Amino acid sequence: MNNYIEYSVEVTNALKNNLPIVALESTIISHGMPYPQNVKTALECEKIVRDNGSVPATIAILNGKLKIGLSSKEIDFLGKQGQNIIKTSRRDIAYNIANKIDGATTVSATMYIASLANITVFATGGIGGVHRGAETTFDISADLEELAMTNVLVVCAGAKSILDLGLTMEYLETKGVPVVGYGTSTLPAFYSRESDFSVNFKIDTPKEIAEVWNTKLKLNLVGGMLVTNPISEEYSMDRTLIDNVIADAITEMTKLGIKGKETTPYLLAKIAEITKGDSLKSNIQLVYSNCRLASQISVNLNLLS
């Protein structure tokens, strides 16, 4: 396995000295937003993780290697290449490695690769989930299955609001994945602080979240834990407005015949266009908030080990 993994110096030092680490994905760099905003955001995410006491480990596939920890040059490369970099889920990892195809890792791929290094805390924007209309299309993100079987805690702002949040919660329940609300009993809806659905547990501090996660690991309860962190009031978008925007974007996407893994990047870009950039601003700020919380959880988890 070590033949396939390449660690940055910073991550190598953190693993050697048992320092708290937070995994970060790379799809947000190549597919989440335009250049140079994507690179600026990724570097700021790493800074926020460091400022809150942990070591960032941004993950990608480059030159036939699972890269755990990227240099600023590598992050810039991913940002400039944009959607020319293959969006890579768990399914694609072996093929990309064997063929030396560079890949930007999704939530599922990042979780799996992080777990290889025993990194168990991961910050992202929003997870994938059950898509609207999945009762006929069976379009369900691999992120949910990864949460069911990989021991990584994922901090997010909820499932992306372009999804069917009710069915996503049902799927997570079936798979035994606990959904925690950070300071909230209501499931955040990515761009908005609230939805019509409840989380399983409301927990108010990073320390308490770390204690529950540590207990879950020690009990050998296989699978992840989802920590949902509401976007701040300042950047939260009106629920009715964003729901209408999403409905319009989905209608147009359906007419264009866009399906599968291309749906999320298309919808996020379309929503940013319709909201004249407001959704992108919200997206960036919620990612920053999630990085901050994940770092604090990782620090507290480290104190328990």
N, C-alpha and C positions, 0 to 999 in steps of 0.2 A: 504493500500500500504506500509506503514512504516514497517509492519511485514516482508516484503520481502526484505527490503533494509538495508544494514549495511555500515555505513560510517567509514572511518578511522578518527582518532583523528585530523589529519592535515586538512582533508577536512571538518570535522564538524566545526572546528575553522574558516576555510575560509568562509564557508557559513554563520556562525553566525556573522562574522565581515565584510561581503560583500567584500571579497578579490577576486582578479581575479583568475580564475581557468581554467585549460586546461585539457580536458579529453584525455586519452590515451587508446588504445586498448590492448588486451592481446593475440590475435591470432598471432601477430608478435613474441610473446615470445614462445608460444608452437608450432607453425607451420611455423614460418618465417625463422628460422635459428637454427643451432645446439647449444647444450649446450657445454661450458658455455658462448659462444658468445651472446646467446639470453638474458641471465640474465645481463651480462655486458652492453649490448646495452639498455635494459629497464631501468636499474638504471641510466645510463648516460642521457637518455631521460628525466628522472625526474629531474636530476641535471640541465640540460640545461633550463628546464621550470622554475625552481626556480631561477637560475642565471639571468633570464630575467624578473623576477618580479612577476611570477604567481605561483600558487600552483598546482602541478600535481595530477590528479585523474585517476590512472590506474584502469581500470574496468574489472571485471571478474565475473563468477558465482562460488561460493565456498560454500560447506556445505548447499546448499539450499537457499543461500542468493545472492542477487544482491550486489556485493561488489563494492563500489565506493571509491577508494583509497586502495591500497594494501601495506602491510608491505614488507620489503626486504625478509623476510622469505617466504611469500606467492608468491612473484615473483620468488624466487629460486625454490619453489615447482613446479610452472608452467613450469619453464625452464627445470628442471630435468625430469618431466613427459613427456614433449614434446608432440608428437602426440597421446599419451594415453589420453590427455585431449581433450574432444569433441569440435570440431570447431563449434561455436554456432552463428547462425544468429537470426534475430527477430523470425522467424518461430519456433525455438527450445527453446526459453526462458521458456515458461510455462511448457513444458514437463520436461526440466532439473531441474527447481525449484521444481516441484511436486515430482520428483523422486530423488532429492538431487544428481543430476549428475553434477560434476564439468564441467565448460565450459569456453573456451577461446573465448572471444567475437570478432566478425568480425566488420567491419565498421557499418553495419546496426544495429547490436545489441548494440554496444557501443553508437551510436547516440541516440537510443531509451532510454537506461538506463541513459545516461547523461541528456537527456531532463527531466526525472523524477525529477532530482535534480536542474533543471533550469540552468544547465551548458550548455552554448551555443557555446563554442569554443572547437574544437577537432583537434588534430594533428595525422596524420597517414603517412604511406609511399605512397601508391597509392590506389585509390579506385578500386572496381570491376566495370565492365561495360558490354557492349554487346560483347559476345565472337565471334571470327571469325567463320563464318558459321552459325550464329544465325538465318539466314533467313530460315534454314531448321531444326535446333535443338531447336530454341527458348531459347537458353541458355543466359539468361540475369541476371546479378547479382541483388540481393535484395538491394544492396547499392543504386542503382539508384532510386528505389521506395521510399526508406527511405529518400533520399535527397528531394524527391518531397513532402513529408508530415511531416517531422520533423524539427523543428526550431533549427538547429545546423549548424554552419559554420564549414566546413571541410577544413583544410589545407593539401594539398597533393602535390606530384610531378607529378600530372596528373593521368590519368587512367593507369593501368599497361599496358606496351607495348605489352604484349601477347594478348591484346584485339583488337577489331576493333574500333579504335579511332573515325573514322568518324561516324559510327552508334551510338557510345556512345554519341557523341556530339548531334546528331539528337534526341536521346531519351531524353537527358537533356533539349533540347529546347522544346520538346513536353510537358514536365512536368513543364516547367516554372522555371527551376533552373538556376540562373545566374552563369556563369563561368568566374571568374576573373583571369587574369594573373598578378602575382606580378612582376612588372617591365618588362613585356613581352606582346606582342600582339599575340604570337604564343603559342599554347597548348604544354606544355612540354610532353615528352613521357617517363616519369619515368627514365630509365637509360640514356636517351639523353635529351638535353636541348630543342630540337625543334621537331616538327612534321610538317605534311603538312596542319594542321588545325589551325584556328584562335580562340582565346577566344572571349567572348562577350565584356569584358571591360579590359583595361590595367590600373592598379592602382599601383602607385610607392611607397607608404608608408603604414606602418601598421596603422597609424592614419586615413588615408583616407579610408582604408578598414573597420576599426571599425565604421567610420561614416556612410558608406553605409549600413553595417550590422545593425547598430542601427536603421537607418531609415526604413529598411525593417521590422524589428520587430515591430516598432511603427505603421507602416501602416497595421499591421496584415496580411501581405503577407505570407501565410502559406508555409512552406518548408525551406530547407536549402540554403546555398550558398557554391559554390565550389571555393576555392582559390588555384590556381595552382602555385607552387613555383619551378622554374627550378633548377635542380641539379647544383652544382657549376661546373665551367669550369674544375677544377682540377680532378673531379671524373666522368665527363660526358663521356659516351662511344660512339664510332663511330656508327652512325645510321645504316649504311650498314652492319657493322659487327654484331650488335645486332639483326637486322632484319633477317639476315641469320641464326643466332644461334636459334632464336625463331622458324623460319620455320622448322628447323631440329628437334627441340624438339617437336613441334606440330605433325609432321609426325610420330615420334616414339610413342608419346602418343596415337595417333589414332590407331596405330597398336596394342597397348597394351589394347585398349578398356577402357581407363580411362576417366571418365565422371563426370559431376556435380561438387560438391564442392571439389573434390579431384584434379581437373585439375590445379588450381592455385598453390598449394603447390608442385605438381609434376613438373610443368613447371619451377618454380623458382629454385627448387633444381637442375633440369637438366641443366638449363642455368648456374648456379653457377659451375656445374661440367665441362661443355664445356668451359667456360671462365676461368677455373682454379682459381676460387675464386674472380675474378675481379668484377663480377656482385654483389657479396655479399658485397664487400667493398663499391661499389657505393650505394647499397641499404641502408647500415648503415648510410652513410654520408648524404644521402638525407633525411632520417628520422630525423637526428639531426638538419638539416637545417629547416625542417618543424616545429619541436618542438620550435625552437628559434623564428620563425615568429609567430606561434600561440600564444606563450606567450606574445610577443609584441603587438599583436592584442588585446588579452584579457586585458592587462594593459590599453590600450587606450579605450577599450570598457567600462571598469570599471569607467574610468574618466567621461564618458558620462552619467552614471546612477545616 
